[in-house]
């Protein structure tokens, strides 16, 4: 079982060695969970620690999306316990004393579970004390009758009055003195906290990791259809998270997708051409949506076959390698092929409505805009000049040549199209008659050139 654990201060400076399929990652910020699930495809995510201000924390939408993908998400210890209480109705599972307190409404201030921390070579070190741990320590003291009620009340009041990032034991001692405790009494209470400290967050996390291995602890995986809320993967926020801010990695380096896009925009020599066509593709998808067009399963499958054939993706291993190199999941590929099928369906509808004009104006105008018209016009004139005095011979060749033979010959010396020739011809806007004439002209031109060469040798 592959398990991702987002943890920092709750795990400590000496976290367990990765094993049993467990991958430990730092506290989760915005897009960290979504990106890790997309990249690593785990069965379980354990969310313990989250980033706090000024960083953006993990978003609810990320967790809901992960759940909809069939990933079980367990929240515990700190920020994960908060998210689990908020998203229990969506299938996120909570565990531990902190989660139970939040779920029961006994803990309402988010700042109680957070602390300041810093990374170390081996993990994370707390720089302040989470209030939930101080509460747990005072509850232990009450059960064991180790502190008087007045001392417990003074410690709790002092701790609650300190901002969570500055809630150190030293600051707590100063607050006790400022509140009327003698320095000696304050020192004694701080010494008690050090000696009897109850790290409930660490206990919750380690217990959750143990429980995951037990049968019956984890809920059944969900899917988008079983989610109690819609997984709106077309919303502006989700599309920004998924397509703009998603984190991808190579070796030990991580980048967000928009950083790769910025690099391409700045350095690719044909970026204007790429962007022009990319935006036109997006506009085509918008138009198809507005027109209510939908690609059938057969059309999507055919589009996928054509793409894999053109890309040389002969088997599942080749496709998996291509997906990894392009930072896509199998679901992304299916969506991409559905979009391509829709664009092609829209183009086919456009071409079929052009009557005799077919593809002439849009094709030639685009070539003019991309400075390709003049050289290709000259190539067409060169061939026509070669055939100019052989009109009768061309007509005879056209009538005598079987179109099927031409198509079969084209498969051995293929046209610059992919897929079935006749289907491609319809999609590209050239009719059967025009296609046959083009192929006959090419064959006759080649014959004339060979005859000319042979005549010069004789």
N, C-alpha and C positions, 0 to 999 in steps of 0.2 A: 504494500500500500504506500503510495507516495503522499507525503504530508508536508505542507508548508507551514512554518511557524513564524509569525511576525512578533518578535519579542526583543526587548532591550533591558531596561531596568528591572522588569519582573523576572528576567532569566538570571541576571547577575553577571559578575565578571568571569565566572568559570562555568559557562553553559555546558550541557552534555555534548559529547562528541556526536556529530551527525551519524546517523545509523538507522537501520530499520526503515529506510526510505524517507527519513526526515530531512528537510532542508530548512535551515534557520536563516531568516532574513531580518534586517533591522526593523524598528517600529515603522508602521505603515503610514504613509502620507497619501495625498491624493494621487490616484492612478497606480499606486504600488500593487494593490491587491489584484485589480483587473489585469494589469500587465503580467504579473506572476502567474495567474491562472491561465491566461492566454498562452504564455510561453512554456510553462512547465506541465500544464494539464494535470494537476493533482487530484486525488480523490477527496482529500480533506485539507481545509485551511483552518489553522488555529490562530485567531486574532487575539493577541494579548495587549500589546502596547501600540499606541498610535502617536503620530506627531501632533504637536499642539502649536498654538500661535507663537511666532508669526508664520509657521508653515501651515499648509492646508492638510487637514486630517483625511483619512479614508472616507469616501462618500458612501451614503446609503445605496446609491444607484449601482456602485461597483459590486457591493455585496449581493444585491438582488440579482444582478446579472450573473454573478458566479453561481448562486443558488439555482438559477434557471438553466445553467449549463450542466447541472447534475453534481456540482461540487458541494460537499457538506461543509458548512462553515460553523465553527465553534468559537464563541466569544467568552473570554475569561479575564480575570486579573485586574485589568485597568480599562483602557479605552475599549477593548474588546467586550468587556462586561456591559458597558454602556450600550454599544451597538447591538449586542444580543438581546438586551431588554427592549430596545426600540424595534427590533426586527424579528422578534419571536414569532409574530403572526405570519411572517414570510418563510418560516422554516429555519431561521438561524437558531442554533442551539447554544444556550448559555450553561456555564458550569462554575461552581464555586461559591464561597461566602459573599464575595463582592457582588457577583451577579445576582444572587438571591436577595441581597439588601436593596439593590437597585430595582429589581423586578417587583419587590414588595412595597416600594415607595418609601423605604426607610432611609435611603440615601438619595438625595435629590440634587446635590451640588456636584456637577461634573468635576470641579477642581479637587474634590476629595480623593480622586483616584490617580491624579497626575503628580509628577514631580519633575524637577530639573535633573538632567543626566548628561553624561558625556561618554563618548566611545573610548574604549581602551583597546590595546592590542588583542585582548582576549574576550571582549564583550562590552558591557556597559556598566558604568558606576553611577550610582545615585549621588546627586549633589544636594538634594533636599529630601524630606521625608513625606511620603503620601499620608494623608490624614487617615485613610482606612487602616493603615498599619498601626498608627498610633491608637486608633479606636480599638483595634484587636488586642493590642498590648494592654490597654486599660481594662478591657473585658476580662482578659486573663488574670489581671491583678485583682479584679473584683471577685472572681471565682476562687482564687487562691488566698484572698484576704491579705494581699501584699501591700496595698495602699489604703489609706483612709478615704472615705467618700469625698472629703474636702480636697484631698490631694488629687484624686482623679478628676474632680470637677475643675480644679485650677489648671491642671495640665491640658484638659480638653479645651477649655475656654481660651487658653493661651495659644494652643495650636490652631484653633479656628480663626484666630485674629491675625494670622500671618499669611501673606500671599504664598501660594503653593510653591513657586520657584525659589522663595527665600525661607521656606520652612525647614531650616536646619536645627539640629539640637542646640547649637550655640545661640541661634536666634530665639529658640524656645526658652532657653535659660534666662536670656535677657528679658523676655516678655514676662516670665514668672516674677522676676525681681521687680519689674515695673508695675506689676499687678499687686504687689504687697508682700510677696514671699521674701524671706530672708535669703541672702546669698547661700548660706549653708543649706537651707531647706531646698532651694532651687537646685543646687549641685547634687543633693541626694536624690531628688526626683529624676534628674537627667541621668544619673548613674543607674538608677533603677531601669529606665527605658533602655539604656545600652545593654544591660545585663539580661533583661527579660524580653527583648524586642521580639515581637511576633510579626513575621513577614507573611501576611495572609495572601498577598498577591503572588509571591513566589510559590507558596503552597498550592494555591488554586491552579496555577499554570502547570506545575509538575504533576499534580493529581489529574488534570485534564489530559495530559500526554499519556499518562498510564491508563486512564479509562478508555482512550481511543482504541487501544489494542484489545479491549474486552468486547466480547460479542454482545450485541444488543444495546450498546451505548449510543452508537451513531444512528440517526434517523435514516429512513430510506431516501435515496437521492430524489430530487425534484426535477421537473422539466418546465419549460416555459408555459405549457398548457395547464399545469397543475399549480402554478403560482397564484396566490390570492390577489396579487396586483399585476398590472400589465408591465411587461418588460419593454419599455418604449425605446427601442434601439434606433428610432428615427428622430428622437428629440434632439434639439440643438446641443443640449448639455452632454448627452451620451455620445453623440457623434464627435463632439470636441474631445471628450475623454478617450474614445476608442481610436479615432483616426488622426488626431492631432497630438495628444499628450501621451499616448501609450508608449511605454518604455520597452525598447528592444536592446538586446545585448549581443556582443561578439567578444568571445574570450572573457576578460574581466572588465570590459568597458561597456557602459550603458549610455544610451542616447534616447531622447524622445523623438518620435516620428517627425515632428515639426522641425527639429534640428537637422535631420537628414534632408528634409524638404528645403530648408534655408540654404544648405550647402549646395544642393543641386541647382537651385535658383541662381545662386551666385556664380557657379563655376561651369555648368553644362553649356557647351558651345551652341546648342540648338534649343535653348530654354524657351525662347519666344514661340518657336514652332510647337514644342511639347505642350506648353501652357495653352496655346490657342486650341489645339486638338483636345486637350484634357477638359477644358471648359466647354467646348462644343459637345463632348460626350456627356457631361453633366447636364447641359441644357436639353440634350436629346432625352435623357432619362426623366427630366422634369416634364417635358412635353408628352412623353409616353404615359406618364402618370396622370397628367391632366386629361388626356384622351381616353383614359381607362383601359389602355392596352395591357395585356398580361401574357407572358410567355408560357407556353405549355411545358409540361414535364419532358415531353419528347423533344421539343425545341431546345430546352436547356441541356438535355443530355447530348444532343447532336452538337451543340456549341462546345460543350466540354470535350467531346471526342476530337473535334476539329482543332481545338486549341492544343490539346495534348499531342496530337499528331504533328502539328506545326512546330511545337517546342521540343519534340523528340523525347517526350515523357512516355516511355514504352511500358512501364509497369508501376506498381504502387511505390516501390522504393525510389524510383526516379521522381515521382510526383512528390513524395515526402521530402526529398532533398530540395526540390524546387520550392516547396512551401516554406521550408526552413530558411532558405536563402532569401526569400521575399517577405519574411516575417508575417506569414499568413497561417491560419488554421484551416483544416478541411472545411469547416463551416464558412470561413471567409471565401474560400475558393468556390464553393457552391453558390454563394451570393454573387461573386464576381461573374460567374458564368450565367447566372440568371439575368444580371444586368446586361451582359453582352448579347444574350439572346433577345432581350427586349429592345436594345438599340438596333439590332439587325432586323427585328420585326418591324420597327418603325421605319427604317430605311426601305425595306421591301414595300411597305404600304405607300411610301412616298414615290418610289420608282414606278409602281404599278399605276399611280395616278398621273404620271407625266405623259401618257399617250406616246406619240411618236418622238417627243423630245428626249425621252429616256434620261440618260445621265449627262447629256452633252453640256448644257449650260453650267450646272454646278461643278462638274469636273474641270472644264476648261477655265472657268472663272477662278477656281481655287488654284489651278496651276499658274494662272497669271499673277495671282497674289503671292505665290511662293516662287516666282521667277523660273518656273519650269516649262512654261508654255512654248516659248520660242524654240528651244533646242528640240523638243519633241515634235513640234510642227515641222521643223526642217527634216527630221527623220522620216516623217510621214510623206513629205514631198519627195524625198530622195527615192523612196520605194515607188511612189506613183510615177516618177520620171522614168524609172527603169521599166515600168509596165506600160508606159504611155502608148507605144506603137504595137501593143499586143492585145488590144481590146477583144478581138475576135477569138484569139486563143484563150484568153481569160474566161470568156463566156462559155466556150466549149468545156474548159476544165471544170467550171462551176457545175455545169449540167451533168458532166460525166462522173464526177467524184461523189462517192457515197459519204454522207455526213458521219455515219457510224465509223467508217474507216478512218476519217480524219480525227475523230475523238479518241479512237484507240491508239492512233499514232501519237497523239498529243500526250498520252500517258507515258510513252517512252521518251519523248522529248517535251516535257511538260510546259504548259503556260505558267506565267508567274502568279498562279492562284493556288489556294489550298482547298482541299476537299473535292467533292464531285464537280466536274467541269460544268455540266449543264445547270446544276443548281447555283453554282457560283456565277455563271453568266447571267442568270436571271437577277441575282442579288446585285450584281455590278451594273446592271442596266444595259446590257447588250443582248439583242434578240438572237434567235437561232440563225436566221438568215444572215444577219450582219456578222455573226461569229463565223459561220461557214465561209462567207466571202473573205474575211480577214485571213483565215487559215489557207484558203485557196491562193490568195494573193501572195502570202509568204512562200508557199510551196512553189508557185510559178516563178517568183523572183529568184529563189535558190536555184531552180532549174536553169533559168536564163544565165545566171552568173556562171554556173558550171559549164554550160554550152559555150559561153564566151571564153572561159579559161581553156577548154578543150580545143576550141578553134584557134586560139593563139599558139597552142603547142603544135598543132598540125602545121 
